[in-house]
Amino acid sequence: MEVPKEQITALIDQGLYDSAQMLGCFLVSSSAINGETSPHLKAENLIILGDSLFRDREYRRAIHTYKQALQYYKIVPKQNSTSSRSSLSTSNRSSSPNSFNVSAINENEVKYKIASCHFALGETKAAIVEMEGIPSKARNLQMSLLMAKLYRNSRHNRGAVACYKECLRHCPFFIEAITALAELGATPKDIISLFAQTPNRSGRAPFDHLDSSRWLQRYVEAQCCIASNDYKGGLELFAELLQRFPNNIHILLEMAKVDAIIGKNDEAIINFEKVRSIDPYIMTYMDEYAMLLKVKCDYSKLSKLVHDLLSIDPSRPEVFVALSVLWERKDERGALSYAEKSIRTDERHIPGYIMKGNLLLSMKRPEAAVIAFRGAQELRPDLRSYQGLVHSYLQFSKVKEALYAAREAMKAMPQSAKALKLVGDVHASNASGREKAKKFYESALRLEPGYLGAALALAELHVIEGRNGDAVSLLERYLKDWADDSLHVKLAQVFAATNMLQEALSHYEAALRINSQNEAAKKGLERLEKQMKGVDPDAPEEDEENEVEDADGDQEETDLL
């Protein structure tokens, strides 16, 4: 043969895709092979060229080339086609576009490769059409996984569940399928029962050794707990697994993500930093870590994190969310464009929707924020998307919708103090509901006595209704156990409102010692200094710019209250 096929496959194996493409052009245009007299060989050559294009991410060209190959394959004489198909049925060749077998063509594998190209281009419907042309019994693990992802992306959850189950029948240790099934509502019993259906080549019953399988069953239970919003149960199971697998990056990241969702920020940061100390090049969930650093106002660490992520892989959605977090302080519009870019990069990237929603809320665009938080909920409802929805609806006075979202959260998380607080926040938004709000806040504190958010909200209710003494005594109880800047700010505001200026000064200064970047404390201290000088802090100033800045400061304090 003029152009040896094995030379092209060797180039592809070595990652030299440009060279493979150029040599492939010689292969498919060779006058030694005639498409009419040797359609089978022509098809094989086109598939090899298509594989080189696929590996080089030239997906459109790859689709075109693969389809040409199938056209030639269809005109192979029937007798050759029959023998070829029978030989293919026993082939164990991988369907990966990086795998080759120049002696035969597997039509199902070519369809899978075409579907993979469409999937990479975000063309879900076209990919499904190709994949549904492959008989379910002929699908291998890779094909079942792609089919599951396609069905899930198109919200055909029933089909996705069936395909993910098929993945686990192929391989019970397929973590991605376990997590997906948990998120799609499967019970631990449903998932674990699939392990026994795995074909076993050794002849021994699958999962014969209970000790070796127990950790996997615990993992299944943990993911099902998280998916059903039983965060406490999930964290306990992950902690148990961590004892058996110390410094397991995957488990540490899962725990950090859950801690971040439920507001256990310090614990989440510790786990994220531990992961980065083990593997400084990890990208998974690093945008969640970036959000926590922003909450802690640790901008030096945030800046370093973003720099590190950009140097690892600037194309990942996590990078765009982290950039959005970094830019929020300087340019909200720029931050919003980064959040939107993360979603365009990966439409299933939940932190992108959460970040976008929070930015739109701070930009006073609650209607658009609702759409962003709903997007996050459709992918996987969690506490943050419920919180975002409630606060968005309240911002444009849709109290009925806010209450419905808060009650949804309470039903989904009946043992969550934060869900109870959400219902309280809705009732607290109008004077007639304050008594109800008080009961919900108190219930949240009984359920989780250390929940500072509920304590701050209850203290604010006391202040609104003129019970400043009750507010101070409540907050001072928490001050014994919590070194928190927001707690000091709240106490300072209460003292300032009751004209106890020296006590207010002491707490503003304490807040700034804990967090020097706390804007509410800075603005509050500025106002307090004017009060102590006998100047009305709300009086308009001659300088127009200063007037705007003071207004912003007042608004920020009001928002915090």
N, C-alpha and C positions, 0 to 999 in steps of 0.2 A: 504493500500500500504506500502511496506517495506521502501521506501525512499520518504518522503513527498516533492512534488514539491515546495510547497509554502515556504519550508525552504530554498531551493536553491535560489528562487527569492528574498527572504528576505535578504540573504547574498549578492546578487548582488546589491540590492537597497542600502545596507550599504557600498558598495565599497569593500567588502571582497572577491575579485575575486579568490584568490588562494583557499580559503576554499570552494567557490562555485564550482570551478573546481573539487576538490577532491570529494566532495559530488556528483557532477554530474557524475563522473565515476561510482559510485555505482548505480546511477539512470539508466544509459544506459546499464549497464551490469546485471541488475536484472533479475533473472531467472523467476520472476513472470510475466514478459512481454516478449512475444515471437514475434519476428519480422514478422513471417509468419502469425500468428493468430491475432496479434494486431499491424499491421503496422502503424496505425494512432497514437497510443500511443507511439510507438517507435520513430516516427518522432517528436512528441511533445517533448519527452525527449532529443533528439539530438539537437533540436533547443535551448532548455534551456541551454544545455552545450555549444553550439556554442555562445550564447549570453555572457556567462561568459568569454569565450576565447576572444571574440571581445573586451569586456570592458577592458581586461588585455593586449590588443594590440598584442595578438598572432593571427595575421590575417591569416596566412597560415593554422593553425590548425582550425580556425573558418570557413574558406572557405570549408575545407575538411568535417567538421562536418555538416555544413548547406547542402552541396550537398548530403551527406548520408541521411539526413532528407528528402530531396526532392525525393530521390530514393524510400524510404519507402512510402512516401506520394502518389507516382504514382501507387503503387500496392494496395492502399485502394480499397475495393470493390466499384463498380460504384454507388450502391445505397447510401452508406455512403458518398462517395465523393460528390454526387449531393446535398445531404442535407447539408453537411458541407459547400460547396461553397455558397449555397443560404443563409445560416446563416451568412457567412462571408461578403456577399455583403452589409449587413446593419451594419457591425461592424465599430465603430469609433475608434478602437484601434490605438494608435500611432505606426508608423513604426520604432521608435527608437529602437536600439538593447538593450536599457535598459528598454523596455516595454514588458510586458508579458501578455499572456492570455492562461492559460493551457487548456481551454475547446475547442479551435479550432485552426486551422492552416490557415494562410493567405499566399498562395504561392507567391503573389506579394511582401509581406513584406520580405519573406525569400530571394527572388531575390535581393531586395533592400539592404539587409544586406550583401549579397555576393558582390554586386557592391561596397558597402561602404568599404569592406575589400580591394578589388582591388584598389580603389581610394587611400586608405591610403598607399598602397604599391607602388603607382605611376604607376599602370598598367591600363592606360586610356582605351586602346582598349578592354581589357577583361571586364572592368566595363561597357563600353557602350553596349557590347553584352548582358550583364545581364539586364541592364536598358531598352534596346529596346524590351526585352521580356515582359515588363509590358505595358499593353494597356494605351495609353495617358489619357483616361478618368478615369482610375483607380489610377492615380498618385496623391498623396497628396502634400502638400507644400514642405515637406522634399525631396520627390522624384523628384519634378520639379526642385528644387534648385540643387540637385546633377547632374541631367541630364544637366542642364544649364552649370554647371562648367565643366563637362566632354566634352561637345561640344566645349566650349570656349578653353579649354586646347588643344583640337585636331584641333583648328582653323576652326571649322565648325560654323562660326559666325551666319549664318542664323538660324540654329537649336538652338543656344544659345539664340538668341533674342526671339524666339518663347517660349522657356522654361522660361526665365526671365519674359516675359509678363504674362505667366500662373501663376507665383509666385505672381505677383501684383494683378491678378484677385482673388487669394486666400486671399491676405492681402495687401491693398494699402499702409500700413505703413512699408513695407519691404524695409528698407533703402539700404541694400546690392543689391537688384535687381534694384533699382532706379539708383544707381551709375554705376552698370554694363551696364545697357541699355544706359546711357549717354555716357559711354566710347565706346560702340559699335555703336554709331552714331544716336541713337534715338533722336528726337526733344522733347522739353518740351510738345508740344501739343500731340504727340504720347503717351507719358508716362502718362500724366494727364488724357487722355481719358480712360485709363484702370481703373481708380479709380471708375468710374461710373458703371463698369461691375462687381464689387465685390458683391457677394450674400449677402443680408442683412437679418439677422434673425429677426430683430426688426420690420420689415415691413415698416420702414421709409426709404425714399430715401437716398442712401449713399451720404455722404458729403453734407447733408442738410444744416448744419450750415457753412456758408462761412467762418466765422471768425476762426473756428477750423481747417479748411482745408487750409486756405491761407498760413500758414507757410510752410506746406508740398509742396505746389505748388512753393513757393519761393525757397525751398530747391532743388526741381527738376530743376528749372531754373539755380540755382547756379552751380549744378553739370554739366549741359549741357554746360554752359559757360566755365567751366574749361576744359571739355573734348574737346571743340572746340578751345582751346587756347585763349579764351577771358578772360585772367586772371584778368584784371581790373574789368570787369563786374561781374565775379564770386566773387571777394573779396568784392565788394559793396553789393552784395546780402547776403553774409555770415555776413557782418557787420550789416546789417539790422536784420538778424535773431538773432544775438548776443544781440541786444537790447531787444528782447523779451525773450531770454533765456540766461541771464547773466551767465558767468562762465561755459558755456556748453563746456565740454572737447572735444567732437567730432568736434564742429564747430571751436574751437580754434586750434585744430590740423590740420584741413583742411586748415585754413587760414595760419598757420605756414608753412605747406608743400608748398603751392602755393608761398608764399613770398620767400621761399628758392629756388624754381625753377627759379623765375624771378630775383633773385639776391638782393632782399630787405632783406639783412641778419640781420640787426639790428631789424627790425620788427619781423622777424621770430624767432629770439632768445628770444625776449620779450615774445612772445606767447608760445614758448616751455617752458620757465621758469615758466610762469604763470600756465601752465598745470601741471608741476611737483610740484608746490606749492600746487595745489588742490589735486593731486593724485600722490604721489611719486613713486608708483609702476606701473605706466603706461609704456607700452613697444612700443605701436604704434608710428611709425615715429621717434623713438628716435635715429635711425641711421642717419636720416636727421639732427637732432640736433647735433650729433657727428661731422658730416662733417662741419657744420657751426663753431663749436668751433675750429676745426682744421684751418679753414680759418682765424679765429680771433687769432690764435696762443695761445688760452687759454688752455694750456695743463693740468693745475691743475684741471679745471672743466671737461675736457675731461676724464682725468684719473678717477675722482670720478664717472662720468656718467657710464663708462665702468664697474667699480667695482659694482655699484648699479645694472646694468642690469644683470651682471653675478650672482648676489645673488638672483635675481627675477626668472629668467628662462634662464639657459645657453644654451638651445636648440633652441632658436628662431633665425631666420635669421637676425633680427635687431642687435642681440648681435655680430654675426660674422662680420657684416659690421662695427660696432663700434670698434671692435678689430682690424680690418683692418686699420681703420682710425688712431687708436692709434699707431699701429706698423709701419706705413708708414715712419715715421721719422727715426726709428731705423733699420728696415729691410724690404726693399721693397718686397723681395721674400716671406717673412713670411706674410706680409700684403696681397699679392696677393693670397696666399693659403687660408686666412680667407675670402676674397671676393668670391673666388670660392666655399668655403664651404657654404656660405650664399645662393648661387644659387642652390647648390645640395640639400640644406634643403628645399628651395621653389623656383621652377623654374620660378615663376611669380613675384619674388621680385626685382622690378626695381632698387632700390638703389644698390643692389649687382652688377648689370651689369654696372651701372654708375661708381661705385668705381673701378671695375675691369678695365674698359676702361681707366679711368684717371691714374691708376697705370701703365698700359701697355704703355700709352703715355709717362709718365715720365721715363720709362725704355727703351725708344726709340724702342718700338715694335709696330709701328703704324698699321701694317696689322692686328695683333691680336686685337688691340684696336678697329678697325673698326667693327670686328665681335661682340665684346662686346656691342658697342653702337647700332649696328643693332638689337641685342637681346633686348635691352631696347625699341627701337622704335617699334618693332613688338608687344610688350605688350601694350605700350601706348606712342606715340611720345610726347616729350615735349622739351622745349628749351635746356635742358642740353644734351640730346642725339644728337640734331642737332649740338650744339657747339662741342661736342666730335667728331662727324663725320668730320666736317669741319677741325678741328685742326689735326685730324689723317691723313686725305688725304693730307693736306699741308705738314705734316712732311715727307711723302715720295713722295713729288712732284707730286701728282695726282691732279693738279689744276682743270682740267675739272670736275672730280668727286666732288671736294670740292665746286666748283661753283654750281653744280647741287644740292648738299645737302643744301647749303646756300639759294638757290632760293626756294627750297622746304619749308624751314623754313619761308621764307618771304611770300609764298603763304598761308601757314597754319596760320601765325600770321601777317596779313597785317598791323596791328596797333602797332607792336612791334619794338621799337627802337633797341632792342638787335638783332632782326633778320636782320634789315638793316645793323647793324654793322658787322654781320657775312659776308654778301656779300662784304662789304668794306674790311674786313680782307683778303678775297681771292684776290681781285684786288690789294691790297697793297703788296701781296707776290711777285709781279714782277714789274720791273721798268715801263713797258709800261702801267700798270693799275693804277698807283698812282693817276692820275687825277680823274679817276672814283671812286677810294677809297675815295678820299677827299669829293666828292659829297655825297657818301653814309654816311660818318661820319657826315657831316653837316646836312643831312636830319634826321639822328638819333637824333642829338642834337636839331633840331627844334621840332621833335616829343616829345622828352623827355629832356628838357633843363638841368635837373639835372643828366643826365646819365654820370657818371664819366668815365666809360669804353670807351665810344666814344670820350670823351675829351682827354683822355690819348693817344688813338690811333691816333687822329688827330694831337696831339702835336708831336708824334713820326714821322709822315709824314713830318711835318714842319722841324724837325731836320735833317731827311734824305736828304731833299732837300735844306738844308743850311739856313733855315729861323728860326734860333734860337730865334730871338727876338719875332717872332710871337708865337712860342711855349711857351716862358716865359709869354707873356701877356695873352695867353689863359689859362694857368695853374693857374696864379695868380688870375684870375677872379674867378676861382672855389675855390681857397684857402680861399676866404672870407666866404664861406658857408660850406666848407667841412674840417673837421679835420680828414684827411685820410692819413695814413702812405705812401700808394702807390703814392699819389699825391706829397708828399714831396720828395720821392725817385726820381720820374721822374724829378722834378725841380732840384734836386741835380745833377742828371746825365747831364742835359742840361747845367747847370752852369759849371760843371767840364769839359765838352767838349769844352766850350768856355773860359777855363782857369780862370774862376771867382771862385777861389778855396774857398775863405772865405764864399761866398754865398752858395756854394755847401756844405761846412762843416755845416753851420747853418741848412740847410734842412735835411741833414742826421741825425743830432742830434735830430731835431724835429720829424723825422720819428721814431726814436728809443724811444723817450719819449712816443709817442702814442702806439707803439708796440715794446717792447724790444726784441721780437723774430724775427723781420723782417730780414731774411737772406740777402736779397738784400741790405738793408741798412748797415748791418754789413760788407759785402764784399766791398761795395762801399766806406765806411768810411776807411777801411783798405787800399784800393788803393789810396784814396785821401791823406791819411797821408804820403804815400810814395811820391806822387807827390809834396806835400808841403815840403818834405825834399830834393827834387831834385832828387829822385830815380825813374827810369823808372819802373812803376808798372807791365809792361809786360815782363820785363827782366827775363830770367830763373834764378832760384836760385840754389845754389849748392846742397842743400838737395832735394832729389828726391821726397820725400813725400810732401814737401812744393810746389814743382812745380805742382804736381797733384792738390793740394788744390787750388792754384791760378787759374789753368785752370778751375776747377769747378766753382770758383767764377766768372770768366769772362763769362763762359757759362751762369751762372744764370742771370747775368746782361743783357746779350744779349737776353736771353729768355724773360726777363721782358720788355726790350725795344721793 
